[in-house]
Structures are given as structure tokens and as C-alpha cells.
Amino acid sequence: MCLHVELSGQACGARVSGVDLSAPLGAETIAEIREIWLRHRVVAFPGQSGMDDDALERFTLHMGGFGEDPFFAPIDGRQNIAAILREADETTPLFAENWHSDWSFLEQPPAGTCLLAIEIPPTGGDTLFADQVAAFAALPGDRKQHLRTLTAIHSARLAYAPDGTYGEKDEGRSMAIRPGETARATQLHPLVHRHPETGEEALYSTLGYIVGIEGMAEGDAFALLSELAAWQSRDEFVYRHRWEPDMLVMWDNRAVLHKATGGYEGHRRELHRTTIAAFAG
């Protein structure tokens, strides 16, 4: 099998053709796809018209197995697939419109995320990705050294606690989100981490899921995180992904941030999502 890789021409991202992900994949093809993913951080597979939920689950297992999805209810008949869904007449605030790395508040956050296009609107709905390896590499040396010494406090409370963004007051949303008190828990992760497979240093996560810095006053931590968040999402680090019908996209949560965009009012949008488990070594 011959895979063709077309670079996005932006900060990261690539399109891969020449593979049918609905068919069984051999070990060499799986290894090649993983290598492309680790190198380019965000990989799009267009033209996957034969791919269904069975194939999405099989592909996720090939890439490392299923990670945890603590605040999404799965779709009917599945345990590991959630629907990222917005109905045509929905008026709730857009889901996931802030920069983040998926589930960074877990003790073992997922290595990656897969999204399979089920229904794509004719306009809008792009996903933005920010390369955090590039963002860290572009910092001055003394700034890098300081950030390496910091430990971030992660939590889902601002989003998924009962009083959070997607909590009890979030009515009329079509997505099956299940907030809860467990969202108030905290987890420590280095602000700068070393990618467990590539060895590259990257800024890890950002404001929202990071609620403080260990040993730092709240005001000082918020100021630092706000300044850093502006740097992390600078245009030179960002790839804008445009969705197509029958497309699968996979990204590396250890190396990029991502956020949703709107612009498809009056149209339905649905993607099926799996998470890829943390790298076991």
C-alpha cells in the first residue's frame, strides 16, 4: 500500500490518501500512519466513504486503544464513541470554542483524538489546531527554562462541574454531555512536558483546563497563564482545518491544542469521536 502525504503548508497538519480505513490494515501500514501522525501532529484522511462506527473503533484500537471520555455519554449501542453534534436550529453557545488539549485534567490524559465526519455543513465549522512544540521552541531560552520549572494545576470544574459552562444551566444542547461533581478534582502536570514518543518538548494545555500554578498566587498564575495562552495561539503556530464529507481526522493531544469554530448557523453538523489511550511505552 502506498500512502500519499500532502502537507498543509501551515504550522502543522497533513492529508493522507491511498488508504481505505474501512478495510483491515496491516502492521506496516499501521506503523506508517503512526509515524506520519507523530511527525505532523494532525492528520486528515479524506474520501473515507466506507468508514462506519465499527471501522472507527477498529482504527482507534490500531492507534493505541480507547482512552477515557469522562463527561460524554456514548452514542446508542457503543461504549467508546461520542457524537459531537449540533442541530440546525440549536442556539446554545458553540461547544469547545476555547483552546484546549482533550481531558488534560486526567491523571493519564489521552494521547490523541479521532473525529469521523458524519454530516458536514456546506460552510463553516473549521477546527483550529495550535502546534505546541513549535510554540515552545520559539520562546527565548530563559523563558523556556523558567516554564520548565512550573507545574500546572488542571481541573474540569470550569467546564463540567454542575455550575460550569456545560453544567445544569446549559439547556437546549443536542450533545450528550454529563457534568458532575467529579469535575472539581485537580491533577498536576508539568507546564512543559516531553512528548513520550518523539521526545520533543511542548507546552501542555492552556487556560480553562489549567486553573492555577502550583506554589504561585492565584493572581500571578492567571496573569502568567493569560500571557502564555496568547503566545500559544499565535497565527504562526496555527493550522486551520476545513472539513469535508467522509473525512477522518486524528490529532495528537500531547503536541497540539485545538478549538472549534462556528459559521454554519442553520445547518446540522455531526462527527463521531473516539479518544486514543495514553501511550503505554
C-alpha positions in Angstrom: 0.0 0.0 0.0 1.4 3.4 -1.0 0.4 6.3 1.2 0.5 9.8 -0.2 1.2 12.6 2.3 0.2 16.2 1.4 1.4 18.9 3.9 -1.0 21.6 4.9 1.6 24.4 4.3 0.7 25.7 7.7 2.1 25.2 11.2 1.3 21.5 11.2 -1.1 19.1 9.6 -1.2 16.8 6.6 -3.6 14.9 4.4 -3.1 11.3 3.8 -4.5 9.4 0.8 -4.0 6.0 -0.7 -5.5 4.0 2.3 -9.0 2.7 2.9 -9.6 2.8 6.6 -12.7 0.7 6.4 -10.6 -2.3 5.4 -8.3 -4.3 7.6 -4.9 -2.6 8.0 -1.6 -4.5 8.0 1.1 -3.9 10.6 3.3 -1.9 8.2 0.5 0.4 7.2 -0.4 1.0 10.9 3.2 1.8 11.8 3.5 4.2 8.8 0.3 6.0 9.8 1.5 6.4 13.4 4.8 7.8 12.1 3.0 10.3 9.9 0.8 11.3 12.8 3.6 11.8 15.2 5.5 13.9 12.6 2.7 16.1 11.5 0.5 16.1 14.7 -2.8 16.5 12.8 -3.7 14.0 10.0 -6.7 14.1 7.8 -7.9 11.1 5.8 -10.3 12.3 3.0 -12.6 10.2 1.0 -13.3 7.5 3.6 -16.9 6.9 2.4 -16.8 3.3 3.5 -15.9 4.0 7.1 -18.6 3.3 9.8 -18.5 3.2 13.6 -17.0 -0.4 13.5 -14.2 0.9 11.4 -13.7 3.9 13.6 -13.4 1.7 16.6 -11.0 -0.7 14.8 -8.8 2.2 13.7 -8.7 3.6 17.2 -7.5 0.3 18.6 -4.8 0.2 15.9 -3.6 3.7 17.1 -3.3 2.7 20.7 -6.7 1.7 22.2 -9.6 3.6 23.8 -9.0 6.4 26.2 -11.4 7.7 28.8 -14.2 10.1 28.0 -15.4 11.2 31.5 -18.1 13.7 30.6 -19.6 12.5 27.3 -22.3 9.9 27.1 -21.6 7.4 24.2 -24.0 7.0 21.3 -26.5 4.2 21.4 -25.0 0.8 21.1 -21.4 1.9 21.6 -19.2 2.3 24.7 -16.3 4.3 23.1 -17.9 6.6 20.5 -19.5 10.0 21.3 -21.3 12.3 19.0 -20.0 15.9 18.5 -23.4 17.2 17.4 -25.1 20.5 16.8 -28.6 20.6 15.3 -29.5 23.1 12.7 -31.8 25.1 15.0 -29.6 25.0 18.1 -28.9 28.3 19.8 -26.7 27.2 22.7 -23.1 28.6 22.8 -20.8 26.7 20.5 -19.2 23.6 22.1 -15.4 23.6 22.6 -14.7 27.1 21.2 -11.8 27.7 23.6 -8.3 26.3 23.1 -7.6 23.1 25.0 -6.0 19.7 24.9 -8.6 16.9 25.4 -9.1 15.8 29.0 -5.8 17.2 30.2 -7.2 17.2 33.8 -7.0 13.3 33.9 -4.1 11.5 35.6 -3.4 9.9 32.2 -4.8 12.1 29.5 -5.5 10.6 26.1 -2.7 10.5 23.5 -5.0 11.5 20.7 -8.5 12.1 19.4 -10.3 10.8 16.3 -13.2 12.6 14.6 -15.2 11.0 11.7 -17.3 13.2 9.6 -21.0 12.1 9.6 -22.7 15.2 8.5 -20.8 18.3 7.4 -22.4 21.7 6.8 -21.7 23.4 3.4 -19.9 26.3 5.1 -18.1 27.0 8.4 -17.2 24.5 11.2 -13.5 24.6 10.7 -11.3 23.2 13.5 -8.2 25.2 14.6 -5.0 23.5 15.8 -2.0 25.2 17.5 1.3 23.4 17.4 2.7 23.5 21.0 6.1 22.0 20.1 6.6 25.0 17.7 5.2 27.4 20.3 7.7 26.2 22.9 10.6 26.1 20.5 10.1 29.8 19.6 10.4 31.1 23.1 13.6 32.7 24.4 16.0 30.4 26.2 15.5 32.0 29.7 11.7 31.9 29.3 11.9 28.2 28.4 14.0 27.4 31.4 11.5 29.2 33.7 8.5 27.5 32.3 10.2 24.1 32.7 10.2 24.6 36.4 6.4 25.1 36.7 3.7 22.6 37.5 0.2 23.3 36.3 -3.0 22.5 38.2 -5.6 21.0 35.9 -9.3 20.7 36.5 -12.5 20.2 34.6 -14.5 22.3 37.0 -15.0 25.4 34.8 -16.5 23.3 32.1 -18.1 20.2 33.5 -18.9 20.8 37.2 -22.7 21.3 37.8 -22.1 25.1 37.9 -19.7 25.0 34.9 -20.1 26.0 31.3 -21.8 22.7 30.4 -23.5 22.2 33.7 -27.0 22.5 35.0 -27.7 25.9 33.3 -26.7 24.6 29.9 -30.1 23.9 28.4 -31.1 23.0 24.8 -27.8 21.4 23.8 -28.0 18.4 21.5 -24.8 16.9 22.6 -25.0 14.2 25.3 -22.8 15.9 27.9 -22.9 14.6 31.5 -21.5 17.1 34.0 -20.8 16.0 37.6 -19.1 16.8 40.9 -16.0 14.7 39.9 -15.1 17.6 37.6 -13.9 19.6 40.6 -10.9 17.2 41.1 -7.5 18.5 40.3 -4.5 16.9 38.7 -0.9 18.1 38.4 1.1 18.1 35.1 4.3 19.9 34.1 3.6 23.1 32.2 6.2 21.9 29.7 6.3 18.2 29.1 8.4 15.9 26.9 6.4 14.0 24.3 6.6 10.3 25.4 7.1 9.1 21.8 9.0 11.8 20.0 11.0 13.3 22.9 10.0 16.8 21.8 9.3 19.4 24.4 5.9 21.1 24.2 3.7 23.5 26.2 0.9 21.3 27.7 -2.7 22.5 27.7 -3.8 26.1 28.5 -6.3 28.3 30.4 -9.6 26.6 31.0 -8.4 23.2 31.9 -5.4 24.8 33.7 -6.8 26.6 36.8 -3.5 27.5 38.6 0.2 27.0 39.0 1.5 25.0 42.0 3.0 27.3 44.6 2.0 30.5 42.8 -0.6 33.1 44.0 -3.8 32.9 42.0 -3.5 36.4 40.5 0.1 35.8 39.4 -0.8 32.4 38.0 -3.7 33.8 36.0 -1.5 36.6 34.6 1.2 34.2 33.5 -1.3 31.7 32.0 -3.1 34.5 30.1 0.1 35.8 28.6 1.2 32.3 27.7 -2.2 31.5 26.2 -1.9 34.5 23.8 1.5 33.2 22.8 0.3 29.6 22.4 -2.3 30.5 19.8 -0.3 33.0 17.7 -1.1 32.7 14.0 2.3 31.3 13.1 1.6 28.2 15.3 -2.0 27.6 14.0 -3.4 25.3 11.3 -7.0 25.8 10.2 -8.6 22.5 9.2 -11.5 22.6 6.8 -13.8 19.6 7.0 -15.0 17.5 4.1 -17.7 14.8 3.9 -16.3 11.3 4.6 -13.2 12.6 6.3 -11.4 11.2 9.4 -9.1 13.5 11.4 -6.7 12.4 14.1 -4.6 14.7 16.2 -2.0 14.4 18.9 -3.2 15.9 22.2 0.3 15.9 23.6 1.5 18.2 20.9 -1.4 20.5 19.8 -4.2 22.5 21.2 -7.5 22.7 19.3 -10.7 24.7 19.2 -14.0 24.7 17.3 -15.3 27.5 15.1 -18.9 28.3 14.0 -20.2 29.9 10.9 -22.7 27.1 10.0 -25.9 28.5 11.6 -29.0 26.8 10.2 -27.1 23.6 9.3 -26.7 20.4 11.2 -23.2 19.1 12.0 -22.3 15.7 13.4 -18.9 14.0 13.9 -18.3 10.7 15.8 -15.4 10.9 18.2 -13.1 8.4 19.9 -10.1 9.1 22.2 -6.8 7.3 21.9 -5.4 6.0 25.2 -2.2 7.4 26.7 1.0 5.9 25.3 1.9 2.8 27.3 5.6 2.7 26.2 
